[in-house]
Amino acid sequence: MCVLEKIDKLKTEDVTNPPASVWQYEYNGQTVYFIPQKCCDLPSLLYDKDCNLICSPDGGFTGKGYGKCKDFFEKRTKEKLIWKDDRK
């Protein structure tokens, strides 16, 4: 599962506040993985099941992502926390 590689990479980065996390959802008929923004002007990341970047639903300079999946937060279903950084 390619999302495990994303998690392994997050584990090598500095601890963030809020803690880094990876969520699984159903969106537009497919399984997707959402990595929330870490801070401020950084975008969140939404990947398909093969870890291809779909879009950035929020974050960035406007706080609204880059406009390619404006309906993600309204249409996502089947929320499942895959991983959350528990380091201090």
MIMARKE-10833 format. One record per residue: x, y negated, z negated of N, C-alpha, C, CB in turn; residue number from 0. Coordinates in steps of 0.001 Angstrom, whole numbers. Each point is the difference from the previous one (the first is absolute). Glycine has a CB too. Example, Ala and Ser with C-alpha at 12.3 -4.5 7.8 and 13.67 -1.06 7.14 Angstrom:
BEGIN
REC      n_px      n_py      n_pz     ca_px     ca_py     ca_pz      c_px      c_py      c_pz     cb_px     cb_py     cb_pz     n
REC     13190      5690     -7800      -890     -1190         0       900     -1200         0     -1892      1173     -1246     0
REC      1542     -2223      1966       820     -1190       -60      -770     -1090      -730      1184       628      2145     1
END
This chain:
BEGIN
REC      n_px      n_py      n_pz     ca_px     ca_py     ca_pz      c_px      c_py      c_pz     cb_px     cb_py     cb_pz     n
REC       855      1176         0      -855     -1176         0       898     -1235         0     -1870      1235     -1231     0
REC      1754     -2058      2250       887     -1151       185      -141     -1040     -1107      -134       392      2441     1
REC     -1006      -441     -3092      -184      -998     -1058       965       253     -1163     -2425      -238       657     2
REC      2867      1470      -823       976       298     -1055      1320      -721       262     -1081      2241      -363     3
REC      1432     -2421      1621      1202      -760       343      -168     -1466      -391       476      1587      1898     4
REC     -1673     -2123     -1696      -278     -1384      -417       135      -132     -1515     -1555      -304      1967     5
REC      1046      1280     -2696        96        -9     -1463      1448       100      -433     -2264      1051      -177     6
REC      3033      -159       791      1420       135      -345       735     -1321       205       -75      2429       637     7
REC      -267     -3144       434       630     -1300       246      -389     -1009     -1080        -6       475      2469     8
REC     -1272      -505     -2834      -448      -915     -1053       723       277     -1322     -2242      -157      1125     9
REC      2535      1416     -1388       685       380     -1240      1433      -534       -46     -1423      2055      -102    10
REC      2003     -2355      1257      1373      -515        29        52     -1523      -136       632      1944      1429    11
REC     -1790     -2585     -1302       -58     -1461       -74      -158      -455     -1449     -1004       -86      2310    12
REC      1223     -1190     -2543      -165      -564     -1334     -1440       152      -476      1850     -1627       463    13
REC     -2016      1715     -1760     -1330        50      -604      -712     -1326       277       800      1607     -1818    14
REC     -2078     -1523      2166      -773     -1199       299     -1129      -169     -1023       556       236      2460    15
REC     -1087     -1440     -2496     -1136      -287      -862     -1039      -730       844      1462      -119     -2099    16
REC     -2574       747      2442      -477      1291      -485       824      1156       572     -2297      -974      -215    17
REC      2224      2134      -456       776      1157       463      -399       419      1418       213       760     -2380    18
REC       762      -298      3137      -267       510      1348      -947      1193       -88      2271      -792       806    19
REC     -3091       949       225      -931      1124        34      -316       349      1448      -984      -678     -2230    20
REC       471      1891      2414      -425       474      1316     -1390       604      -171      2411       446       777    21
REC     -3335      -897        57     -1386       437       -61      -402       658      1306      -524     -1837     -1618    22
REC      -330      2846      1520      -550       656      1195     -1470      -386       127      1635      1949      -203    23
REC     -2057     -2209      1429     -1391      -335       299      -411       656      1307       213     -2190     -1231    24
REC     -1507      2152      1493      -535       254      1328      -355     -1372       564      -903      2357      -596    25
REC      1312     -2618      1826      -268     -1283       641      -149       236      1495      1284     -1271     -1790    26
REC     -2383       857      2337      -296       184      1429       169      1456       439       736     -2355       404    27
REC     -1199      3278     -1255        18      1416       349      1332       698      -146     -1780      -543      1516    28
REC      2754      -107     -2146      1306       649      -158       538      -184     -1413       463      -374      2432    29
REC       427      1259     -2827       696      -123     -1272      1090     -1048       156      -496      2416      -616    30
REC       549     -3341      -336      1007     -1057        34       643      -125     -1373     -1266     -1227      1812    31
REC      2451       620     -1821       735      -249     -1236       246     -1491      -137      1093      2274       112    32
REC     -1453     -2798     -1270        84     -1430      -271      1045      -251     -1073     -2416      -313       640    33
REC      3366      -572      -350      1005      -431      -973      -257     -1478      -263      1738      1731       783    34
REC     -2299     -2039     -1973      -323     -1398      -312      1235      -887        16     -1912       795     -1375    35
REC      1676     -2079      1590      1095      -969         1       678       -13     -1361     -1190     -1400      1722    36
REC      2468      1102     -1722       780       -29     -1243       -52     -1364      -657      1501      1749       927    37
REC     -1617     -2764      -117        32     -1349      -561      -316     -1026      1069      1682       731     -1700    38
REC     -2215     -1793      1250       -49     -1280       714      -302        93      1485      1584      -786     -1655    39
REC      -626       404      2478      -203       -89      1443       316      1285       752       517     -2385      -204    40
REC      -280      3469      -508       289      1267       666     -1297       669       417      2115       262     -1335    41
REC     -2170       337      2508     -1219       661       443      -151      1400      -596       132     -1319      2107    42
REC     -1373      1766     -2249      -250      1398      -316       213       799      1287     -1665      -585     -1872    43
REC      1705      1912      1746       260       848      1162     -1036      1112        70      2463      -518      -128    44
REC     -3016       743      1297      -964      1067       223       538       905      1099     -1941     -1476      -723    45
REC      2101      2763       377       567       980       920     -1030      1066       357      2276      -415      -969    46
REC     -2154       979      2164      -831      1149       360       616      1263      -603      -752     -1129      2158    47
REC       145      2276     -1908       450      1254      -627      1414       397       417     -2373       727       -68    48
REC      2869     -1288      1174      1355       287       463       975     -1106      -379      -967      1306      1883    49
REC       517     -2215     -2762       807     -1118      -497       363     -1023      1068       892      1548     -1683    50
REC     -1748     -1664      2682       126     -1094       960      -720     -1196      -599       130      1580      2015    51
REC       512     -2729     -2014      -608     -1196      -567     -1207      -422       833      2235      -723      -914    52
REC     -3385       620       257     -1226      -439       668      -105     -1518       -87     -1149      2192      -544    53
REC      1320     -2726      -676      -175     -1427      -207       400      -380     -1421     -1851       -31      1701    54
REC      1700     -1242     -1989       176      -548     -1346     -1322      -655      -397      2525      -380       336    55
REC     -3350      1087     -1132     -1338      -510      -308       -32     -1275      -840      -731      2324       135    56
REC      1753     -2542      -957        32     -1218      -808      1440      -391      -266     -2205       584     -1065    57
REC      2380     -1678       356      1336      -511      -266       485      -866      1150       488      2016     -1393    58
REC       793     -2244      1437       558      -896      1004      -232     -1444      -401      -380      1722      1778    59
REC       735     -2635      -930       -86     -1424      -325     -1426      -470      -277      2008      -340      1401    60
REC     -2983       915      -704     -1390      -434      -192      -703       768     -1100       -71      -616      2387    61
REC       647      1761     -2792      -659       866      -966     -1019       921       631       358     -1743     -1681    62
REC      -569      1598      2995     -1016       777       710       605       998       977     -1538     -1925      -237    63
REC      2818      2250        63       639       921       929       185      -643      1358      -999      1918     -1226    64
REC      1068     -1067      2251       268      -505      1336     -1189       128       939      2362       589      -357    65
REC     -3547      -349      -216     -1231       -60       776      -345      1200       852       404     -2337         1    66
REC       370      3409       -38      -283      1142       862      -990       986      -621      2274      -272       950    67
REC     -2485       195     -2245      -954       915      -646      -738      -746     -1111      1468      2007       536    68
REC     -2139     -3051      -136      -704      -871      -940     -1060       733      -808       423     -1872      1549    69
REC      -956      2978     -1006     -1080       721      -665       473      1143      -893     -1409      -606      1916    70
REC      2709       757     -2104       517      1135      -772      -620        91     -1391      2127      -192      1266    71
REC     -2150      -898     -1995      -484        46     -1377     -1497       283       -84      1807     -1586      -613    72
REC     -2566      1241      1627     -1434       277        16      -308      1420       463      -400     -2415       434    73
REC      1204      2938       487      -313      1282       632       738      1203      -591      -432     -1289      2040    74
REC      1431      1066     -2849       769      1136      -543      -883       819      -957      2172     -1325       213    75
REC     -1933      2639      -232      -730       907      -888       952      1059      -528     -2149      -399      1263    76
REC      1659      1213     -2166       736      1152      -546      1346      -402      -587     -1134      1451      1671    77
REC      1129     -2448     -2536      1227      -492      -625       661      1087      -850      -961     -2322       -12    78
REC      2267      2456       180       763       974      -781      1405      -567      -242     -1335      1958       979    79
REC      1692     -2079     -2247      1357      -430      -327       954      1159       252      -857     -1649     -1730    80
REC      1840      1422      2597       996      1023       316      1198      -107      -932      -743       -16      2392    81
REC      1179     -1212     -2661      1177      -218      -849        -9     -1411      -552      1311      1668      1338    82
REC      -841     -1789     -2585       190     -1309      -609      1319        24      -761     -2513      -396      -182    83
REC      3309      -637       369      1299       -94      -638      -183      -149     -1512       992     -1036      2090    84
REC      -428      1965     -2842      -140       -55     -1464      1307      -438      -688     -1742      1813       151    85
REC      2688     -2281       656      1240      -488      -595      -252     -1335      -698      1358      1187      1774    86
REC      -564     -1469     -2753      -119     -1272      -736      1113      -947       386     -1089      1186     -1904    87
END
